[in-house]
Amino acid sequence: MNDRWWTAALVYPAPLYAGIAVILSFGESDMAFLAGFLLVVAFGSATAFGFVRHPIWVWAGRLAIVLASVVPIGYYGWASGPFVDLTCGIVLGLPFLWLEYVWREGATPGTRVVALQATLLYGLLDLATRNVSVSTSTTTGGEQYVQGLVQVLAHQVTGIGSLLTGTAPTVPTLEATLDPVFVALGAIALMGVVLPWVSPHTALEERLPWNWMGRGSSPSPGLLDPELVGLRTGQRSALETRTLPTPPTTVLAPGLGSLLVAGLAVLAFLSLAVLAPTFALLTLVLGTVAALLTVALVLSRRLVSHGGLRA
């Protein structure tokens, strides 16, 4: 079984938008290119939502798709026509092969984050192909897309290399690519990954009940008789000072307020990075220094004994 379907509903729009944008740019009338993309989307969705579950069929299908996307391009000299366009469409839809790991039950948080990052990076590469110049005289839409993808990767590596070696800087292709719609959809996908973590659960991943509706106040838990508990007076005083006198009555999930504040801070920083990159870099440096100093001050405070526990 997979995790929440609504998480998938928040993650899917970003790669779909990137794929459709490429098809409209290169292969709007190329049916083989579109068919290859839809083929991978259909197979990836079937495995992601449990319609195809047997490991042999899942991995056999993935292996066949990978081979179909690599072999024809490797033998580009003799492969041509609709078959190549079908292959290029498969290349466009490759993120849907690992997209299920963003919300799949049993996937670790690190796996989910890496799967989402790989999906968004691939979508960004796809969108960047629309900004490069490719030959349009003899190639089809699918071939133009693959040529553009190769040029994007080459320009990106060249730009990073020039920054590392100190030579004449060239603007990396991805730096010059900004699609506000894709950024917004990427933020929605990130919400789909983060929100399940806000819901309280045990260490064994068993979800604990909570709701958005208010609830009445619970009676204050009483303390047991000292003779039954077996604690000294000082120990009982320490527990009384370190525990809440009444159960929490909040209707929000634990940590939701901190998550909202962090989200607003990230949104503000991204907006500043787009509008004023220089000030954004200065703000990032100063904010990092301030955060490190704050953490150091908090950790430098010594714990004091309460209730005579050391007596």
N, C-alpha and C positions, 0 to 999 in steps of 0.2 A: 504494500500500500504506500502511496505517496502522501506527502504532507498536504496542507491546506490547498484547495484549488484556487482560493482567492489570491494566494501568493503567486501562483502561476499567472493569474490574470493581470497582476501588476508587473510581472517580469516580461511577459511576451511582447507588449507593444514596442519596446525599444528595438529589438532585432528585426521585428517585422517592418518597422518604419524604415530602417536602414536598407533592408533588402528591397522593399518596394521603391524606394527612392533611386536605387541603382537600376532597377528594371525600367523605370520610367525614363532614366537618362540614357541608357544604352540599348535596351532590348524591348522597348514597348511593343513592337510588332514582331518580335522574335519568339515564336511559340516554343521552340526547343529550349531556349534559355529560361523561359518562365516555367516550363515543365520540369526542368532539373531542379529549380529552386523549390517548387511545390512538392516534388518527390521527397526531398530531404525534410521539409517542414512536416509532411504527413508522417514519415517514418519516425522522426524525432518526437512528434506529439504522441504517436501510438505507444512508443516505449515509455515516454514520460508519464502518461496517465494510466499506464497499466493495461492497455489493450493488447500489447505484445509483451509477455513477461518471461517466457522461457529464456534462460541465459544463452542457449545455443543460437536461437533465432535472433536475439538482440545483438550479440557480438558478430554473428555471421553477416547480418545486415549492415552493421557499422563497418566491418572490414570491406564488404563489397562496395559501399559508398566511398570509402577512402581510396580504394584501388581505382574506382571509376573516376575519381577526381585527380589522380596523380598520373596514371599510366598514359592516358591520351595526351596530356600536356607534355609529358616527357618525350613522347614520340610525335611531337607536333608536326614533324616534316611530312608524315604520310596521313595523319588523321585530319580530316577536314569536314566541313558541312555541318548538318544538324547534330551529328554525334558530338562534335566539339562544343557546340552551343549547349547541348545537354550537360556536358561535363562542366562547363563554366557556370551553369546554373547550380550544379551540385556544390561547386566551390563557394558560391555565394551563400548557400544555405548551411554550410558546415557548423555554425554555432549551435544549431538546433540539435546536434548530436550530443552535446554536453550540457545543454540548457537545463535539463531536468535536475542536475546536481545542485542547482541554485535552491531548490525547495524540497528535494527528495528526503524522505524520512530516513534517518540513520546517517546522513551526511554530516560531517563535522562542520563547525562554524568556519574553519579555515577553508575547507573544500567549497562551501557555498560562496564565500567571498571571492576565491580564485575563479570559480566558474562565472560569477557575475562580471568580474573584471575582464576576463578573457572575452566574454560576449560583448561588452561595451567597447573594448579595444578593437575587436573585429568590425563592429559596426562603424567605429570612427574611421578605420581604414577604408571601408566601403564608401563612406561619404566623401573621403578625401579623393577617391578616384575620379570624382566628377570635376575636380579642379585641375587635373593634369591633361595635357594635350596628347592624344593618341591618333594613330593613322585611321582615317575613316574611308579610305578609297577602296581597299580590297578586303577588309576584315568585317566580320559580323559583330553584332552587339555584344555577344558573349566574349569574343576574342578581344574586343576593345576593353571590356571590363578587366580581363585578366592582365592585359598589357598595362592598363592604368594601375592595377594593384601592384604589379612588379615595380613600376616607376615610383609609386608612393613609398614602398619599402626601401628602394635604393636611395631616394632623396632624403628619407628620414635618417638612414645610416650615415649618409654623407654629411648631413647637417650636424649630427651628434659628433662625428669624427672631427669636423672642423672646430667645434667648440672645445674638444679635448686637446687638440694639437695646437690651438691658438692661431690657426690660419684664417684666411678671409672667411668670415661667417656667412653661411647661407641659411636662410630661414627653413627650418624643418617643415615638411609638408603638413604634419599633424598640428603644428603650432598655428598655421594659417587656416585651419579648418574649424569653423565654429557654426554649429547648427543649433539654434535655441530650442527647437522642437525636440531634437535628440537629447539635449541636456535635460530638458524637463522630463522626458520619458525615462532617462537614466536615473533621475532622482526618484521617480515613482518606483522603478525597479529596486532601487536601494531600500526604499520603504518596505517593499515586499520581503526583503531579506531580514531587515532589522526588526520589524514589528512582531514576528513570532517569538523573538528573544525577550521581548518585554513581558509577555505573558508568564506569570510565575509558574515554576515547575520544580520538581525535586531533582536530586542529583541523578536519578534513574530516568529522567526525561518524562516523568509522570506529571501531567498538567494539574495545577491546583485551581480550584474554583475561584472566580472573581467575576464581577459584572459591573455594568455601567450605571445600574440603578442604585439609589441610596438604600441603606439598611439601617435598622434601628441600633441603638447603642447596646452593647453587650455588658453584662455585669462585670464588675472588676474582679479579677481572680484573687481569691483569698490565699493567704500563706498557710502552709501546713504547720502543725504543732511542732515546736522545736525538738521535742523528744522523738517524734516520728521521723523527722528529716535527718536528724543527727548532725546539725550544723552548729557551730559556735555563734555567739551573739554578734561578733564582729563580721563573720561571714554572711550572716543574714542581713546585716546592715549594708554590706557591700552589694549584695544582690538587689536590695531594695533601691539603691541609688543607681544601679546600672540597668534596670529593666523598667519598662513603661508601666505605670500604675493601672492603665486601662488598655484593652485591646485596640488596635487601629481600626478606625471606622471609615477610612477613605474608600472611595469607589473607583479610584484609578489604579492601574497596575503599578507595582513597585518600579521606580526608576523612570517612569514615563515623563515626569517633569524635567529631569536631567537630560533625557533624550531630546525633548522639544527645545531646550535651551541650546544644546549642542547643534541641533539641526539649524536653528536660526543663526548661530554663529558661523556655521559652514556656508549657509546661503549668503550671509553678509560678506564673507571673505571672497566667495566666488564672484559676487557682483562687483566688489572692489577690484578684483583681479581683471575683470573685463573692462571696467571703466577707467581704472588708473593702475596699471600694472606696477609702476615704480613704487607707489605708496603701498600696494599690496605686499610687495616683497619686504619693505621696511616694517610693515605691520606684522608680518609673519616672524621676522627675526626678533622684534621686540616682544611679541607675544610668547615666543618660545623661551626667551630668557626669563620673562616674568613667571611663566609656568614652572620652570625649573627651580627658580628661587622660592616660589610658594611651596612646592613639594619639599624642598630642602628644609624650609622653616617648619613645616608640619612634622616631618620626620625627626627633627632635632629636639622636639619637645619630649621631655621625660615623663614616663608614667609615674603617677603618685599612688601610694597605697591608700586604700579606703577600708574602713571598718576593721582595721587591725588584722588584716589577713596575714601579715608577716610576724605577728606577735607569737 
